[in-house]
C-alpha cells in the first residue's frame, strides 16, 4: 500500500492510507520545501483552545488540560481534572520524509489520555521546541531519536491512546479532516500484538521508526459532536 504521508504524530499516516498518487506527493514536496514564517503556524489563543477541545467528545474534552503553541513551545492554557490533554498538533510531528512536514495549514486536534500525555506528548513537545529554536530537520530527528534510545524521552506506556474526532481538523491538503478515529501507541517490539493491517482487520498500523513506536488506528462512526461520518458510509 502506497503512502504519501505518514504521521507520528501523529497521526498523519492514517490520512495517507487513503490518499494520493506519487505525482501529487511530489507536488507537496515542492510546495513545502522548508519552514514557513513562524507566524503562519500560530493561532489566536481562544480559537486554539476551542479547536483542541473538538478532538474528543465534550464528556472528555471539557475536563481536560489544554495546551497551546507559544513562541518557544507548547504551554498550558487550561488546567483540567480528568488526566486528558487536548492539543492542536502542527505539521512537524510527522516523520522526516513526510511531504507536508512544513505545511503551515496543518492543524490536528488530538486529545490524549493520561498515559498518552505522560509518554507520547513529551516527544511532541521536544520536537516543537527544537523547531521553534530554528534547528534543521535532520538535527531535530537525530536529537529526539537519541533521547528516546537513552530513555531521556519515554516509550509508550501500556494503554497510551488518543482521540482524533474533530470535524475541524486539517490533516493534509487532499483529505482535510479524513475520518474520526482513535489511536493507540505501543513500543515497536509489540507491532504484531493486535493483528493490525491483516486482511479483514479494522485496525490500521504504522511503524514510526524515528519515534520508536507503533501507532494502531481505528476509525469510528461519529465525530466528536455526535454527528455521523457520512463519508465513511457508516
Buried (B, 14 or more C-beta within 10 A) or exposed (E): EEBBBBBBBBBBBBBBBEBBEEEEBEBBBEEBEEBEEEEEBBBEEEEBBBBBBBBBBEEBBBEBBBBBBBEEBBEEBBEBEBBBBBBBBBBBBBBEEBBBBBBBBBBBBBBBBBBBBBBBBBBBBBBBBBBBEEBEBEEBBBBBBEBBEEEEBBBBBEEBBBBBBBBBBBBBBBBEBBBBBBBBBBBBEEBEEBEBBEEEEEBBBBBBEBBBBBBBBBBBEBBBEEEEBEEBEE
